[in-house]
Amino acid sequence: MKITQFTDYSLRLMMYLASRRDRVVTVREAAEFYGISAEHLKKIVRRLSELGYVATVRGKNGGLRLGVEPDTINLGRLMREEENLSLLPCSDAGESCCPLTGCKLANVVDEALAAFLGVLDGKTLADLI
């Protein structure tokens, strides 16, 4: 499993905002800090704003800030909201797509995913800063 670049930068942006709680941050500032395109970061901001994690401040001195406290942003929940966690095609169907009778691959992969998410469920953004 690989976390998408979108989710990676979502987490990194929120870490950046959490470490600068005393002020608003511009998209340009954060994009330059991470060396990524401001246009790409705007898409991330839009999604995080829709989810309520990031608040946007309009106007001359506008920018971004966390929309909620870092200790309320659960990493497992964020991962579920941003990632496609269907790791096998048969995970979506709820039945085996394998020609082998009694294939248990999907069960094992689902168990591994649950363990992965279980660790993240016990962590918040506050644990990363």
N, C-alpha and C positions, 0 to 999 in steps of 0.2 A: 504494500500500500504506500502511496506517496501522496502527501498533502499538496493540494494545488498551490500554485504561486499566489493565486487570489487570496486564499485563506492564510497563507504565510504572511503576506503583506497586511492583511486585515489584523492579524495578531500583532505584528510589528508596529503598525500605525497606532493601535490602541496602547501598546507599551510606551510609545513615544509620547502620546497624549497624557497618559497617566503620570509620566515622569515630569510633565510640564503643566501641572494642574493649576498653577498660579496665573496662567495666561492662555489666550487663544493661540492657536498655531495655524499658519496658512498651509494650504495644500502644497504650494511651491516649496515652502520651507521643509516640510516632511519629505516631499519627493526628492529634493536635493540631498537631504540627509541620507536617504536610502539609495540614491542613485537610480531612481526609476522615473518613468514618464509621469508628469503631472496629470495627463489625460487618463492614464491607467489608474492612478490613485483616486481620481475623481469618481470613477466607477465603483471603487471600493468604498469610498466615503458615502456614496449614494446608497449602497446596500447596507452598510453599517448604520446609517441614519434611519433607513426603513425599519431596521431591527431594533432601533432605540439605543444602540450602543454609543453612537456619536451624535453630538448636537452641532448644528451649524449656526454660526452667528453672522448675520448679514451686516453690510455697511462698510464704511471706510476702514474701521478697525476690526473687521470681521475675521472669521476663520473657523477653526474646529476646536472642540473640546469633548471630553467624555460626556456622554449623556447620563451616565449612572456611575455609581462608585465602583472602583476596581474590584472590590471584594464581592460584588454582586454579579460579575460577569463570569459565568461558569464556562470553562473551556470545553467541556463535553457538549454542552448545549450549543455553543457556537459552532463546534465541529459538525454537529448534526444539521445545523441550519445552513451551513455553507458548502459542505462536501456531499458528493454522491457516494453514499456508503454501501451501495450494492456492489459488492466485490466480485460476485459471480453472476452470470446471467440467470441461473436458476434460483438465486436468492430472491429475485423479484417475483417469480412465478409461484413460489411457495411449494414447489414440487421439484423433483429431480429431473434435470435435463440430460442426465448422463445415461448412456445405453447400458451401463453396468447395473445389474439388479442390486438394490440396497446401497447405492453409493452414499457415502456419508461425508463427502468432501464439503458440501455446503454447510453441514452442521459444524464441522471443525472450523471452517473459516468464520462462520457466525460466532462461534465461541471465542475465537481469537479477537474478533472485532469488539465483542462485548468486553473483553479484558482490557483492550486498548482504550475504549471509551470509559470504562470503569475508572481507570487512572485519571483521565481528563475530568471526569465527573467530580473527582475529589479536589480539583484545583480551580483556582480563579485567576483572573488577571493580576490580582494583588500578589499572587505567588511568583509572578514573572518579573516583578519590578523591585 
